[in-house]
């Protein structure tokens, strides 16, 4: 079934007409992808993807979580010990259960990719599984379906990966040293060495010392090690950091007390609640560093990660068992904001899985503090309805220009174009409603549509 050209647009003719006109001006704009989880090795080596299951199914936790929730085993999806190794069999399992995705953003993304990338417009189901598989498999070795070919076909201007503080960044160096024209930049993710609850935290600190050339035995040395790693990331094009804390709690302890807390964290002697206090202090320290070096700080809060212990133990991280939890920002961010919130270089992009905070806390905070910017709807809310709810709840207080545009946050390379298309269509529909209800003039809507599609992301992430 071919994608409808008016998908996601309003149903009344007048508003739909304006949405169409707006969309025509942004549909083909370059994609700015400032936050995501594509593998930098893909971009460095430009190797062909091996098969449709590896491309669409196994790495995509949006896909695996839905199938597992309906009783499909991880093994049937090619994950875990004793897993199915035949990609054709994995694909057939996926296709025969594709009806489970009805009404979800995953269905929109996958159908967009099947049709726009691979030219397959039939409904994916058991009866069409083999035809879809064979069509995709037949072309994967062609240059236009390799990572560099998809980069060009999607009209990507820049794409950021997310890389641990201990990563050697070899793939990013290889990209820089190659003749390829693409712009792929790393993002500094220090969670493994800022969260004492991370596995192997003490060993991670030793590795941080090795890769940074700075001793991490003292608090001052540990902070210098972060500065050194941030500088190494910036040399390879990084403009941002990312912090995946469960809560947005910050602290601003006197440095002698912070040093004492760090010593207890380093030696495994933290008391009750002190791991959270250390994470809170480190958010403020990261903000101080961002105020110094200009790296944009992203804070992703509100997820209980790896909710199933057995899934984590048997199948690893990022298998779809991360669940939203309530969070609160107003009091949690105050220590950090009191310390550096008015520093002109500081920019903090806030993400949450707790939508109840949009109107109550996030929009008012971003509408006041010049250092705060609202990240787009994230993860479970990266969808037509999620984007609409976000715009409806934050715009009246924060406006459009205290938001960071859109980022796709994807691990699935073929969904990049699809996700940006959904966001652009949804934003154009929202703007069209503002026009037809006489809350905005048409010329304003056309200008804002351009910014929402790419301009705000360039600005927010300092990618211009």
HELIX and SHEET records of a PDB file:
HELIX    1   1 UNK A   13  UNK A   26  1                                  14    
HELIX    2   2 UNK A   40  UNK A   45  1                                   6    
HELIX    3   3 UNK A   52  UNK A   56  1                                   5    
HELIX    4   4 UNK A   61  UNK A   69  1                                   9    
HELIX    5   5 UNK A   75  UNK A   77  5                                   3    
HELIX    6   6 UNK A   87  UNK A   96  1                                  10    
HELIX    7   7 UNK A   98  UNK A  101  5                                   4    
HELIX    8   8 UNK A  105  UNK A  112  1                                   8    
HELIX    9   9 UNK A  113  UNK A  117  3                                   5    
HELIX   10  10 UNK A  126  UNK A  128  5                                   3    
HELIX   11  11 UNK A  129  UNK A  139  1                                  11    
HELIX   12  12 UNK A  143  UNK A  145  5                                   3    
HELIX   13  13 UNK A  147  UNK A  153  1                                   7    
HELIX   14  14 UNK A  170  UNK A  177  1                                   8    
HELIX   15  15 UNK A  191  UNK A  194  1                                   4    
HELIX   16  16 UNK A  201  UNK A  212  1                                  12    
HELIX   17  17 UNK A  219  UNK A  235  1                                  17    
HELIX   18  18 UNK A  255  UNK A  266  1                                  12    
HELIX   19  19 UNK A  274  UNK A  293  1                                  20    
HELIX   20  20 UNK A  309  UNK A  315  1                                   7    
HELIX   21  21 UNK A  334  UNK A  340  1                                   7    
HELIX   22  22 UNK A  357  UNK A  357  1                                   1    
HELIX   23  23 UNK A  358  UNK A  362  3                                   5    
HELIX   24  24 UNK A  363  UNK A  366  1                                   4    
HELIX   25  25 UNK A  379  UNK A  381  5                                   3    
HELIX   26  26 UNK A  384  UNK A  398  1                                  15    
HELIX   27  27 UNK A  413  UNK A  415  5                                   3    
HELIX   28  28 UNK A  416  UNK A  436  1                                  21    
HELIX   29  29 UNK A  442  UNK A  450  1                                   9    
HELIX   30  30 UNK A  451  UNK A  455  3                                   5    
HELIX   31  31 UNK A  456  UNK A  460  1                                   5    
SHEET    1   A 3 UNK A  31  UNK A  33  0                                        
SHEET    2   A 3 UNK A 156  UNK A 160  1                                        
SHEET    3   A 3 UNK A 184  UNK A 185  1                                        
SHEET    1   B 6 UNK A 163  UNK A 164  0                                        
SHEET    2   B 6 UNK A 188  UNK A 189  1                                        
SHEET    3   B 6 UNK A 240  UNK A 243  1                                        
SHEET    4   B 6 UNK A 296  UNK A 301  1                                        
SHEET    5   B 6 UNK A 348  UNK A 352  1                                        
SHEET    6   B 6 UNK A 372  UNK A 374  1                                        
SHEET    1   C 2 UNK A 303  UNK A 304  0                                        
SHEET    2   C 2 UNK A 323  UNK A 324 -1                                        
END                                                                             
